[in-house]
């Protein structure tokens, strides 16, 4: 048997064992106890009233959504009858209820965590809220305190409104520059009005939760079933997101159906941590967002690594590529799709080099090395006065031989390589180029619109954190199979 095949089988068996142990422990922990089983038996013919929010988009709207699908699944599982009692999200309900809010009540469990976003009329990508200065920002009265406490003192003026409609009117008229609102609850408005999410406040949470002030047995049954069911949550959310995006972007189900009939071919070069070939496994930051998009849109994506621009151009000319990441290529064919991933670079120097660089003007006194044909290379040669030399892909070590050399590198890539090639190097300067990485699309308007708007909706902070982990995982797998 081939050595790689043996390794794959061994790795597969190990993963299967770990997953099996996890599911056994999870299932045992969430089995109904004697009291809960008795409750189910005694209440099979009794209708249980459960309050559900009905104005929160994908979780509950017009009697449909994730919450409603969950309680139907719960009813089917235990053979009980549930009557969904609709409520508005700002209503106070102490009986058993599926709710949304900025904080959790006592006797609650979290169903899903969302967050607030900064929204405006123009397309801009902000990498830190500190970049936003002297703006008028609209907030709702019921969230003003939590937002101001989160952001602290700054030069912006926060204007509170009683209703979202009133705040939106002021945004449209230009009386305010931006608004801060919960993401999921307002994505229909953001899409239909062609607004832009400029910043994701990933840790300014908006909780979807289940609450029961009486802490009933039924509440504990719901929580246990949720722990078993939540593996379906991502799929449920994506299906609801898909419906919402189609409706508010005026894309027909038929148009999406045509897109779903074909496999999308995604071309990339190996550039950690963005795109990583893990010996048949595509990983990295781009894999996280593209795989999520595939689930959301219901499409299949085939990932293919390329070693040269020449081969990419060949397949582009033969219509064999639908999408490609142009991080490490000078090719510009196709529509530009903003990923929202910021372009920042660091200057790295060897630990024995005492150099201090505190400004771009100081940096101009030195020669810096950058990988040729990368997006960063193109951006740096456009900065007047900067002395730039290049090295070829996978030839960083030739530059590192001289410990006095300064290396300009994408910030995320540099941080990733600190564990290996740049272990004895440290960052001496960082600059945000106020631009973002993009992918190129040869697809139709339906694909391009869905990509652009989904990328903007997707939390870039989570994308980067999880993508880095996936990059490491793919590299580890590739090293294991190649050893």
Number of C-alpha atoms within 10 A of each C-alpha: 5 7 11 13 11 12 16 15 12 12 15 12 12 12 12 12 11 11 11 12 12 11 12 10 10 14 15 9 13 16 14 17 11 8 10 15 14 11 15 18 13 11 14 15 11 11 12 17 14 15 21 28 27 23 18 21 20 25 28 25 18 11 16 15 21 20 25 20 15 20 21 16 14 19 17 12 10 14 14 18 18 17 14 19 14 18 18 17 18 12 9 10 17 12 15 21 24 28 29 26 17 18 12 17 14 11 14 20 20 16 18 14 16 21 19 22 23 21 25 23 18 13 14 16 20 20 22 10 14 10 7 12 11 10 13 18 21 27 24 20 13 14 16 17 12 12 17 13 9 12 12 7 8 12 11 12 13 19 15 17 18 11 12 16 10 12 21 19 12 17 20 14 9 12 13 20 18 27 24 22 21 21 22 20 21 15 22 20 13 20 21 13 14 16 17 21 30 21 24 27 21 16 12 18 15 22 19 23 20 24 24 20 15 12 14 12 13 16 20 18 20 16 17 17 21 20 14 15 13 14 10 11 15 12 15 19 16 20 18 18 22 19 16 17 21 18 15 16 17 12 16 12 13 9 14 18 13 10 19 15 11 11 12 19 16 20 22 27 22 20 18 20 25 23 25 26 22 23 15 12 15 24 27 29 24 25 21 23 22 16 16 19 20 16 17 22 24 17 17 17 18 12 21 16 16 13 11 12 17 11 11 21 15 12 14 18 11 9 11 16 22 21 22 24 22 22 21 20 18 14 16 11 14 15 16 16 20 20 22 24 21 21 20 19 22 22 23 24 24 21 15 11 14 10 11 11 17 10 11 14 11 11 18 16 12 14 14 20 21 24 21 17 19 19 19 22 22 14 12 19 13 10 12 8 13 18 15 17 15 16 15 12 15 10 10 17 11 10 17 17 9 10 14 15 17 25 27 26 23 24 20 18 16 23 17 18 15 14 10 9 13 21 13 14 21 18 22 16 17 19 14 14 13 12 17 19 18 21 22 21 22 18 16 12 13 17 16 17 16 20 22 17 21 21 21 21 21 18 21 23 16 15 19 20 13 16 23 24 17 24 27 18 18 23 22 14 20 17 12 15 17 12 9
